[in-house]
Amino acid sequence: MQARSLTQQHDGGIHAVAMTTTGKLVATAGQDHVIRLWDFSTAQVTRTLKAHHDTVSCLSMASATGRMVSGSHDGSLIVWDLTQSEPLQIYDGRGGQGAITISFDGKKAVSGSLDGDLILLDLEQGCLLRQWEAHRRNINFVAVTPDWHFIISGSSDGTLKVWNSDTFNCVLTLNAHHDGVTAGTLAEDGTILLSGGADGTVRIWSFPSGNLLRTVSLHTAKIRTLQIVRDQQFVVSGGYDRCLKVWSLSDGKPVATFVIDAAVMAAASDRTGKITVVGDALGCAHFLSLENLN
């Protein structure tokens, strides 16, 4: 694993990282309320986006439409055209935002709030479709299935919940981590669900059955980010132990470890899984090449 660690670019920790599927464009955001867009090939900031008034806590990009949605502790959700510097739409949500994802076709977005609500946006029509109480505590992870049949949420209340996207009824609840679900990811084919906890464990679930397949204990502190890469061969995980680890999805065995000077707060990978960008608690971005994984 090769790495390029950059000097501090954010004034405060980086709380969110997003990347286009090709990996050419990267976005980082955090405590300084600013979103920075990077060219991965040069590792240089090309543009800054300013519209939030508190920590930018989550980002999601839609390569199909060239749009991005950002969420902040100020409660707002902002839709951006990645070719412009001004917001397309601004939604004033209730409470801060903790997680966000865009549907595979780029037409809808789902966010999870620090109040435990789920919020559904129509990005084509530019409107809020629905907001409902989903968890008792803050939501740290949201995902949608490729066919848009299900919405998945993970919360500090310790549960993973699966919601029917037509009726908005909860169809499955998993008591995933007694100390809270702090991160998660869904495989691109929608068959494997990962959850990370404050105790450093990662649990691998079969989806949509919800059967627990394996518990992986490679970290010693809270998990902040999870990515499934390389045609679902590997997992990239990071957390408060200052480690970014790459491990086999099939058996949980570690493949590579990258140690940085501060807690890993967020990460994103391209579709091939060959490149990953990590944001840390000191505001530094780390550009990693995963070309030589076996």
Residue frames relative to the residue before (quaternion, step in Angstrom):
aa qw qx qy qz dx dy dz
M 1.0000 0.0000 0.0000 0.0000 0.00 0.00 0.00
Q 0.1732 -0.7823 0.5941 0.0715 3.57 -0.77 1.07
A 0.1096 -0.8197 0.5621 0.0113 3.57 -1.03 0.82
R 0.1065 -0.7244 0.6742 0.0966 3.49 -1.31 0.59
S 0.1046 -0.7969 0.5939 0.0355 3.58 -0.54 1.16
L 0.2537 -0.7997 0.5325 0.1116 3.56 -0.70 1.08
T 0.5779 -0.5491 0.4577 0.3937 3.52 -1.26 0.35
Q 0.7007 -0.4779 0.3209 0.4214 3.54 -1.27 0.38
Q 0.1205 -0.8024 0.5835 0.0358 3.56 -0.83 1.05
H 0.7292 0.3379 -0.2115 0.5561 3.57 1.20 -0.49
D 0.3948 -0.6797 0.5635 0.2541 3.55 -1.17 0.63
G 0.7646 0.1475 -0.1548 0.6080 3.53 0.25 1.35
G 0.7307 -0.4729 0.2835 0.4025 3.53 -1.27 0.26
I 0.4091 -0.6535 0.5776 0.2683 3.53 -1.30 0.55
H 0.1594 -0.8281 0.5348 0.0527 3.58 -0.58 1.15
A 0.8000 0.1663 -0.0744 0.5716 3.61 1.20 -0.36
V 0.0258 -0.7597 0.6497 -0.0004 3.54 -1.17 0.79
A 0.0205 0.7751 -0.6312 0.0172 3.57 -1.05 0.81
M 0.0979 -0.7966 0.5964 0.0094 3.53 -1.21 0.60
T 0.4805 -0.6213 0.5211 0.3340 3.57 -1.13 0.61
T 0.6550 -0.5385 0.3494 0.3986 3.58 -1.17 0.49
T 0.6650 0.4927 -0.3033 0.4723 3.60 1.13 -0.56
G 0.4442 -0.7145 0.4348 0.3210 3.56 1.23 -0.38
K 0.4850 0.6964 -0.4264 0.3128 3.61 1.22 -0.02
L 0.7816 0.2298 -0.1163 0.5681 3.57 1.06 -0.75
V 0.0773 -0.7925 0.6049 -0.0116 3.55 -0.88 1.05
A 0.1253 -0.7692 0.6211 0.0835 3.56 -1.13 0.70
T 0.0441 -0.7672 0.6393 0.0282 3.56 -1.08 0.81
A 0.0336 0.7968 -0.6012 0.0502 3.57 -1.11 0.66
G 0.1019 0.8294 -0.5439 0.0765 3.56 -1.17 0.45
Q 0.8704 -0.1674 0.1169 0.4481 3.49 -1.22 -0.75
D 0.6584 0.5210 -0.3237 0.4362 3.61 1.14 -0.41
H 0.5190 -0.6860 0.3724 0.3483 3.61 1.37 0.25
V 0.6391 0.5507 -0.2974 0.4471 3.60 1.30 -0.05
I 0.2528 -0.7176 0.6270 0.1672 3.56 -1.19 0.71
R 0.1187 -0.7861 0.6040 0.0568 3.57 -0.87 0.97
L 0.2257 -0.7577 0.6019 0.1127 3.56 -0.96 0.97
W 0.1459 -0.8086 0.5698 0.0170 3.53 -0.90 1.07
D 0.3296 -0.6469 0.6409 0.2493 3.50 -1.36 0.46
F 0.4006 -0.7534 0.4599 0.2457 3.59 -0.44 1.19
S 0.6496 0.5593 -0.3313 0.3942 3.60 0.93 -0.86
T 0.7665 0.3133 -0.1787 0.5314 3.59 1.09 -0.68
A 0.2949 -0.7708 0.4971 0.2678 3.58 1.29 -0.35
Q 0.4965 0.6351 -0.4311 0.4054 3.55 1.04 0.85
V 0.4729 -0.6439 0.5215 0.2996 3.56 -1.14 0.69
T 0.2043 -0.8074 0.5468 0.0855 3.57 -0.77 1.07
R 0.8070 -0.0188 0.0523 0.5879 3.58 1.15 -0.56
T 0.1914 -0.7500 0.6158 0.1470 3.56 -1.23 0.48
L 0.2041 -0.7646 0.6047 0.0902 3.54 -1.12 0.83
K 0.0221 -0.8149 0.5777 -0.0412 3.56 -0.76 1.08
A 0.2909 0.7410 -0.5719 0.1981 3.55 -0.71 1.11
H 0.6383 0.5201 -0.3268 0.4640 3.60 1.19 -0.45
H 0.3106 -0.7646 0.5437 0.1526 3.55 -1.25 0.51
D 0.7362 0.2318 -0.2009 0.6033 3.57 1.27 0.38
T 0.7838 -0.3147 0.2287 0.4841 3.58 -1.30 -0.05
V 0.2875 -0.7117 0.6143 0.1831 3.56 -0.97 0.92
S 0.1693 -0.8678 0.4667 0.0214 3.53 -0.24 1.35
C 0.8190 0.0798 -0.0241 0.5677 3.62 1.13 -0.42
L 0.0790 -0.7739 0.6284 0.0036 3.53 -1.22 0.75
S 0.0512 0.7672 -0.6394 -0.0045 3.55 -1.22 0.54
M 0.2003 -0.7882 0.5759 0.0836 3.55 -0.96 0.98
A 0.1737 -0.7459 0.6321 0.1180 3.55 -1.22 0.62
S 0.3003 -0.7877 0.5122 0.1641 3.57 -0.23 1.27
A 0.6151 0.5858 -0.3488 0.3960 3.59 1.07 -0.73
T 0.7925 0.2862 -0.1364 0.5210 3.58 1.04 -0.77
G 0.4252 -0.7162 0.4597 0.3082 3.59 1.24 -0.21
R 0.5622 0.5956 -0.3892 0.4216 3.55 1.14 0.58
M 0.1540 -0.7561 0.6298 0.0897 3.51 -1.34 0.40
V 0.1666 -0.7536 0.6249 0.1176 3.55 -1.18 0.64
S 0.1111 -0.7856 0.6071 0.0436 3.55 -0.95 0.92
G 0.1449 -0.7757 0.6099 0.0733 3.54 -1.17 0.69
S 0.1548 -0.8197 0.5510 0.0222 3.54 -1.04 0.80
H 0.6005 -0.5399 0.4500 0.3813 3.53 -1.33 0.30
D 0.5784 0.5694 -0.3944 0.4309 3.61 1.22 -0.18
G 0.5932 -0.6072 0.3358 0.4084 3.58 1.34 0.03
S 0.6241 0.5877 -0.3394 0.3872 3.58 1.17 -0.40
L 0.1806 -0.7017 0.6760 0.1343 3.49 -1.40 0.50
I 0.0692 -0.8192 0.5693 -0.0069 3.58 -0.72 1.08
V 0.2457 -0.7486 0.6035 0.1225 3.55 -0.96 0.99
W 0.1036 -0.8044 0.5849 0.0057 3.57 -0.86 1.07
D 0.2933 -0.6431 0.6691 0.2296 3.50 -1.33 0.54
L 0.4281 -0.7594 0.4304 0.2339 3.58 -0.56 1.18
T 0.6334 0.5040 -0.3452 0.4750 3.59 1.26 -0.08
Q 0.7170 0.4055 -0.2303 0.5181 3.59 1.29 -0.14
S 0.4344 -0.7101 0.4997 0.2395 3.56 -1.27 0.34
E 0.6776 0.4462 -0.2908 0.5072 3.59 1.27 -0.15
P 0.5668 -0.6234 0.4126 0.3461 3.62 -1.02 0.71
L 0.4276 -0.6654 0.5472 0.2738 3.54 -1.25 0.57
Q 0.7858 -0.0596 0.0646 0.6122 3.56 0.96 -0.92
I 0.1343 -0.7586 0.6314 0.0885 3.54 -1.21 0.59
Y 0.1082 -0.7788 0.6169 0.0329 3.56 -0.85 1.06
D 0.2561 -0.7582 0.5827 0.1416 3.57 -0.83 0.97
G 0.1393 -0.8270 0.5434 0.0368 3.53 -0.22 1.33
R 0.5262 -0.6032 0.4969 0.3350 3.51 -1.37 0.16
G 0.8066 0.1127 -0.1145 0.5688 3.60 -0.55 1.10
G 0.6367 -0.5366 0.3914 0.3916 3.55 -1.27 0.20
Q 0.4423 -0.6764 0.5250 0.2669 3.55 -1.30 0.39
G 0.2161 -0.8173 0.5264 0.0905 3.57 -0.94 0.91
A 0.8023 -0.0077 0.0417 0.5954 3.61 1.12 -0.58
I 0.0057 -0.7986 0.6018 -0.0043 3.56 -1.19 0.54
T 0.0158 0.7719 -0.6355 -0.0102 3.54 -1.23 0.54
I 0.2997 -0.7248 0.5941 0.1787 3.54 -1.25 0.58
S 0.5437 -0.6255 0.4489 0.3340 3.58 -1.01 0.82
F 0.6719 -0.5389 0.3372 0.3801 3.56 -1.21 0.56
D 0.7057 0.4321 -0.2668 0.4940 3.61 1.11 -0.61
G 0.5045 -0.6976 0.3908 0.3257 3.58 1.29 0.02
K 0.5457 0.6682 -0.3747 0.3397 3.59 1.27 0.07
K 0.7898 0.1869 -0.0984 0.5758 3.60 1.14 -0.53
A 0.1487 -0.7563 0.6277 0.1088 3.52 -1.34 0.37
V 0.1465 -0.7627 0.6244 0.0841 3.55 -1.16 0.68
S 0.0598 -0.7875 0.6129 0.0253 3.56 -0.91 0.93
G 0.2469 -0.7364 0.6094 0.1593 3.50 -1.31 0.49
S 0.2965 -0.7995 0.5031 0.1410 3.57 -0.76 1.02
L 0.6069 -0.5475 0.4366 0.3759 3.53 -1.35 0.25
D 0.6126 0.5238 -0.3429 0.4825 3.59 1.32 -0.12
G 0.5714 -0.6157 0.3727 0.3944 3.59 1.29 -0.15
D 0.5242 0.6295 -0.4143 0.3967 3.58 1.26 0.22
L 0.2659 -0.6922 0.6368 0.2113 3.53 -1.34 0.43
I 0.1386 -0.7891 0.5978 0.0271 3.55 -1.01 0.93
L 0.1516 -0.7940 0.5865 0.0501 3.57 -0.81 1.06
L 0.1104 -0.8008 0.5884 0.0172 3.56 -0.78 1.14
D 0.2755 -0.7001 0.6306 0.1906 3.54 -1.19 0.68
L 0.2575 -0.8131 0.5061 0.1281 3.59 -0.30 1.26
E 0.6109 0.5434 -0.3548 0.4535 3.61 1.18 -0.43
Q 0.7598 0.3636 -0.1916 0.5038 3.56 0.87 -0.98
G 0.3750 -0.7539 0.4661 0.2716 3.56 1.25 -0.32
C 0.6074 0.5502 -0.3614 0.4447 3.57 0.90 0.88
L 0.4895 -0.6129 0.5338 0.3159 3.51 -1.35 0.37
L 0.2708 -0.7971 0.5236 0.1309 3.58 -0.67 1.12
R 0.8067 -0.1175 0.1412 0.5617 3.57 0.89 -0.87
Q 0.0210 -0.7516 0.6583 0.0347 3.53 -1.28 0.57
W 0.0965 0.8156 -0.5631 0.0919 3.57 -0.77 0.99
E 0.5481 -0.6096 0.4725 0.3236 3.53 -1.25 0.60
A 0.0957 -0.8413 0.5319 -0.0061 3.55 -0.59 1.20
H 0.8116 0.0920 -0.0005 0.5770 3.59 0.99 -0.84
R 0.5571 -0.6170 0.4518 0.3239 3.53 -1.31 0.38
R 0.7723 0.2101 -0.1204 0.5873 3.58 1.25 -0.45
N 0.7732 -0.3857 0.2404 0.4424 3.56 -1.33 0.04
I 0.3679 -0.7111 0.5643 0.2015 3.54 -1.16 0.77
N 0.1578 -0.8230 0.5447 0.0341 3.56 -0.76 1.13
F 0.7894 0.1852 -0.0825 0.5794 3.58 1.25 -0.25
V 0.0664 0.7622 -0.6434 0.0258 3.56 -1.06 0.82
A 0.0309 0.7725 -0.6338 0.0231 3.56 -1.20 0.62
V 0.1823 -0.7439 0.6258 0.1475 3.54 -1.31 0.32
T 0.4921 -0.6511 0.4837 0.3159 3.56 -1.10 0.64
P 0.6582 -0.5389 0.3457 0.3960 3.61 -1.15 0.56
D 0.7221 0.4270 -0.2462 0.4854 3.61 1.08 -0.70
W 0.4474 -0.7225 0.4126 0.3279 3.58 1.35 0.07
H 0.3983 0.7249 -0.4813 0.2902 3.62 1.15 0.38
F 0.8192 0.1727 -0.0506 0.5446 3.57 1.02 -0.78
I 0.2022 -0.7044 0.6672 0.1330 3.50 -1.35 0.62
I 0.1479 -0.7912 0.5908 0.0549 3.58 -0.92 0.92
S 0.0258 -0.7971 0.6032 -0.0076 3.56 -0.98 0.87
G 0.1100 -0.7787 0.6152 0.0550 3.55 -1.17 0.70
S 0.1213 -0.8447 0.5206 -0.0273 3.55 -0.83 1.03
S 0.6162 -0.5321 0.4431 0.3754 3.51 -1.36 0.28
D 0.5505 0.5873 -0.4098 0.4291 3.60 1.24 -0.06
G 0.6022 -0.6199 0.3232 0.3855 3.58 1.33 0.09
T 0.6856 0.5070 -0.2794 0.4414 3.58 1.24 -0.21
L 0.2505 -0.6505 0.6853 0.2110 3.43 -1.50 0.35
K 0.0546 -0.7998 0.5970 0.0307 3.58 -0.92 0.86
V 0.2166 -0.7543 0.6101 0.1093 3.53 -1.14 0.78
W 0.1371 -0.8153 0.5626 0.0073 3.55 -0.78 1.14
N 0.4296 -0.6494 0.5600 0.2830 3.54 -1.08 0.78
S 0.3773 -0.7755 0.4610 0.2093 3.60 -0.61 1.11
D 0.6299 0.5084 -0.3449 0.4752 3.61 1.26 -0.10
T 0.7867 0.3052 -0.1495 0.5154 3.57 0.88 -0.97
F 0.2988 -0.7763 0.4804 0.2782 3.57 1.31 -0.51
N 0.4089 0.6760 -0.4911 0.3669 3.56 1.18 0.62
C 0.4475 -0.6552 0.5345 0.2912 3.55 -1.14 0.66
V 0.1526 -0.8257 0.5410 0.0475 3.59 -0.61 1.16
L 0.7962 0.0733 -0.0461 0.5988 3.61 1.23 -0.23
T 0.0425 -0.7662 0.6408 0.0211 3.55 -1.06 0.88
L 0.1064 -0.7857 0.6087 0.0283 3.55 -0.85 1.04
N 0.3031 -0.7106 0.6032 0.1983 3.56 -0.90 0.94
A 0.1076 -0.8912 0.4404 0.0169 3.50 0.34 1.36
H 0.7974 -0.0442 0.0872 0.5954 3.60 0.80 -1.03
H 0.4261 -0.7423 0.4479 0.2585 3.58 -0.54 1.14
D 0.7271 0.4008 -0.2378 0.5042 3.60 1.17 -0.54
G 0.7244 -0.4505 0.2292 0.4688 3.58 1.22 0.39
V 0.3705 -0.6732 0.5930 0.2408 3.53 -1.18 0.71
T 0.1152 -0.8399 0.5301 0.0126 3.57 -0.51 1.21
A 0.7882 0.0420 -0.0276 0.6133 3.60 1.26 -0.22
G 0.0608 0.8016 -0.5942 0.0255 3.55 -1.27 0.29
T 0.0037 -0.7755 0.6296 0.0471 3.52 -1.34 0.14
L 0.2625 -0.7357 0.6055 0.1524 3.54 -1.25 0.58
A 0.5098 -0.6503 0.4708 0.3092 3.56 -0.93 0.92
E 0.6411 -0.5722 0.3565 0.3668 3.55 -1.13 0.69
D 0.7077 0.4270 -0.2677 0.4952 3.60 1.09 -0.63
G 0.5088 -0.7037 0.3834 0.3147 3.59 1.28 0.07
T 0.5749 0.6334 -0.3670 0.3655 3.62 1.19 0.22
I 0.7558 0.2765 -0.1588 0.5719 3.60 1.23 -0.37
L 0.1096 -0.7794 0.6165 0.0219 3.54 -0.95 1.01
L 0.1302 -0.7822 0.6061 0.0615 3.57 -0.93 0.93
S 0.0453 -0.7725 0.6323 0.0375 3.55 -1.14 0.71
G 0.1816 -0.7726 0.6004 0.0981 3.55 -1.12 0.76
G 0.2363 -0.8047 0.5362 0.0953 3.53 -1.08 0.77
A 0.6718 -0.5003 0.3728 0.3992 3.54 -1.33 0.20
D 0.6504 0.5174 -0.3152 0.4582 3.59 1.22 -0.39
G 0.5972 -0.6077 0.3468 0.3921 3.59 1.28 0.09
T 0.5663 0.5981 -0.3987 0.4033 3.58 1.21 0.01
V 0.1974 -0.7271 0.6416 0.1439 3.53 -1.32 0.50
R 0.1410 -0.7875 0.5954 0.0744 3.57 -0.88 0.92
I 0.2486 -0.7592 0.5927 0.1027 3.52 -1.03 0.97
W 0.0866 -0.8156 0.5718 -0.0198 3.54 -0.68 1.20
S 0.4087 -0.6415 0.5816 0.2883 3.53 -1.21 0.59
F 0.0994 -0.8059 0.5824 0.0391 3.56 -0.92 0.89
P 0.5857 -0.1574 -0.7938 -0.0448 1.59 -1.98 1.58
S 0.3986 0.7508 -0.4666 0.2443 3.64 1.21 0.09
G 0.3457 -0.7581 0.4877 0.2607 3.57 1.07 -0.70
N 0.4066 0.7065 -0.4834 0.3191 3.60 1.22 0.33
L 0.3975 -0.7057 0.5361 0.2377 3.57 -0.96 0.91
L 0.2246 -0.8078 0.5369 0.0933 3.57 -0.64 1.15
R 0.7997 -0.1272 0.1457 0.5684 3.58 0.93 -0.86
T 0.1999 -0.7219 0.6436 0.1567 3.54 -1.30 0.52
V 0.1424 -0.7963 0.5867 0.0370 3.56 -0.77 1.09
S 0.0797 -0.8085 0.5831 -0.0074 3.58 -0.78 1.09
L 0.1759 0.8040 -0.5403 0.1750 3.55 0.21 1.32
H 0.7045 0.4116 -0.2499 0.5214 3.59 1.24 -0.38
T 0.3614 -0.7437 0.5282 0.1932 3.55 -1.24 0.53
A 0.7600 0.2399 -0.1636 0.5815 3.60 1.27 0.10
K 0.8063 -0.3319 0.2067 0.4438 3.54 -1.39 0.12
I 0.3653 -0.6992 0.5776 0.2097 3.54 -1.07 0.90
R 0.1541 -0.8123 0.5583 0.0686 3.57 -0.86 0.98
T 0.8217 0.0811 -0.0135 0.5639 3.59 1.10 -0.58
L 0.0446 -0.7755 0.6297 -0.0049 3.54 -1.14 0.80
Q 0.0196 0.7746 -0.6313 0.0331 3.56 -1.02 0.90
I 0.2073 -0.7286 0.6350 0.1515 3.59 -1.08 0.75
V 0.0063 -0.8364 0.5438 -0.0686 3.59 -0.60 1.15
R 0.8121 0.3250 -0.2227 0.4304 3.51 -1.46 0.08
D 0.6883 -0.4872 0.2815 0.4578 3.57 0.70 1.13
Q 0.6612 -0.5538 0.2755 0.4245 3.52 1.04 0.97
Q 0.3887 0.7080 -0.4952 0.3201 3.57 1.09 0.70
F 0.8247 0.1724 -0.0297 0.5378 3.56 0.95 -0.95
V 0.2574 -0.7118 0.6295 0.1753 3.50 -1.40 0.37
V 0.1688 -0.7358 0.6456 0.1151 3.54 -1.12 0.77
S 0.0162 0.8105 -0.5816 0.0681 3.58 -0.64 1.15
G 0.0098 0.8018 -0.5969 0.0271 3.56 -1.12 0.66
G 0.0612 0.8288 -0.5525 0.0641 3.53 -1.17 0.53
Y 0.8003 -0.3382 0.2385 0.4338 3.49 -1.35 -0.35
D 0.5862 0.5725 -0.3840 0.4256 3.63 1.20 -0.13
R 0.5096 -0.6887 0.3738 0.3552 3.59 1.37 0.25
C 0.6045 0.5660 -0.3471 0.4401 3.58 1.23 0.30
L 0.1443 -0.7009 0.6874 0.1240 3.50 -1.24 0.70
K 0.0711 -0.8256 0.5596 -0.0143 3.56 -0.61 1.17
V 0.1874 -0.7351 0.6405 0.1194 3.53 -1.17 0.72
W 0.0882 0.8140 -0.5649 0.1026 3.56 -0.76 1.04
S 0.6048 -0.5896 0.4114 0.3426 3.52 -1.26 0.51
L 0.4291 -0.7012 0.5078 0.2575 3.56 -0.84 0.97
S 0.6621 0.5500 -0.3141 0.4006 3.59 0.99 -0.75
D 0.8381 0.1304 -0.0528 0.5270 3.61 0.96 -0.76
G 0.4985 -0.6968 0.4053 0.3189 3.61 1.25 -0.01
K 0.4845 0.6780 -0.4350 0.3410 3.59 1.23 0.16
P 0.4850 -0.6896 0.4542 0.2881 3.60 -0.94 0.91
V 0.2416 -0.7671 0.5834 0.1131 3.53 -1.17 0.77
A 0.7943 -0.0884 0.0959 0.5933 3.59 0.97 -0.85
T 0.1259 -0.7727 0.6184 0.0682 3.56 -1.25 0.58
F 0.0963 -0.7627 0.6385 0.0363 3.53 -1.02 0.92
V 0.1384 -0.8047 0.5757 0.0426 3.60 -0.64 1.15
I 0.1053 -0.7961 0.5949 0.0368 3.58 -0.87 0.98
D 0.6679 -0.5605 0.3458 0.3467 3.57 -1.32 0.17
A 0.7776 0.2083 -0.1217 0.5806 3.58 1.25 -0.15
A 0.7072 -0.4533 0.3255 0.4341 3.55 -1.28 0.21
V 0.4151 -0.6564 0.5700 0.2684 3.54 -1.13 0.77
M 0.1631 -0.8313 0.5288 0.0512 3.57 -0.58 1.17
A 0.7964 -0.0629 0.0868 0.5952 3.60 1.08 -0.70
A 0.0106 0.7859 -0.6183 0.0020 3.56 -1.27 0.42
A 0.0538 -0.7695 0.6345 0.0491 3.54 -1.31 0.38
S 0.1774 -0.7806 0.5943 0.0774 3.55 -1.16 0.71
D 0.4962 -0.6244 0.5002 0.3372 3.56 -1.22 0.43
R 0.7247 -0.4558 0.2904 0.4274 3.57 -1.29 0.20
T 0.6784 0.4942 -0.2978 0.4548 3.62 1.00 -0.76
G 0.3921 -0.7274 0.4757 0.3013 3.57 1.18 -0.51
K 0.4951 0.6777 -0.4208 0.3444 3.56 1.23 0.23
I 0.7820 0.1974 -0.1317 0.5764 3.60 1.18 -0.39
T 0.0551 -0.7770 0.6270 -0.0042 3.53 -1.13 0.81
V 0.1572 -0.7569 0.6263 0.1005 3.56 -1.09 0.76
V 0.1460 -0.7988 0.5832 0.0239 3.54 -0.85 1.09
G 0.1690 -0.7590 0.6196 0.1069 3.56 -1.08 0.78
D 0.1864 -0.8177 0.5372 0.0893 3.58 -0.85 0.91
A 0.7066 -0.5013 0.3226 0.3814 3.54 -1.36 0.21
L 0.6514 0.4970 -0.3182 0.4769 3.60 1.26 -0.19
G 0.5787 -0.6117 0.3648 0.3974 3.58 1.28 -0.04
C 0.5265 0.6254 -0.4119 0.4024 3.59 1.24 0.31
A 0.2687 -0.7290 0.6078 0.1643 3.54 -1.18 0.70
H 0.1516 -0.7794 0.6058 0.0506 3.54 -1.03 0.91
F 0.1828 -0.7888 0.5831 0.0661 3.57 -0.70 1.14
L 0.0712 -0.8357 0.5436 -0.0310 3.57 -0.49 1.27
S 0.2129 -0.7403 0.6225 0.1385 3.53 -1.13 0.75
L 0.1557 -0.8048 0.5705 0.0511 3.57 -0.76 1.10
E 0.1858 0.8499 -0.4768 0.1256 3.57 1.22 0.55
N 0.7967 0.3825 -0.1621 0.4389 3.57 0.86 -0.99
L 0.3178 0.7469 -0.5270 0.2518 3.59 1.07 0.56
N 0.1586 -0.7751 0.6054 0.0872 3.56 -1.10 0.77
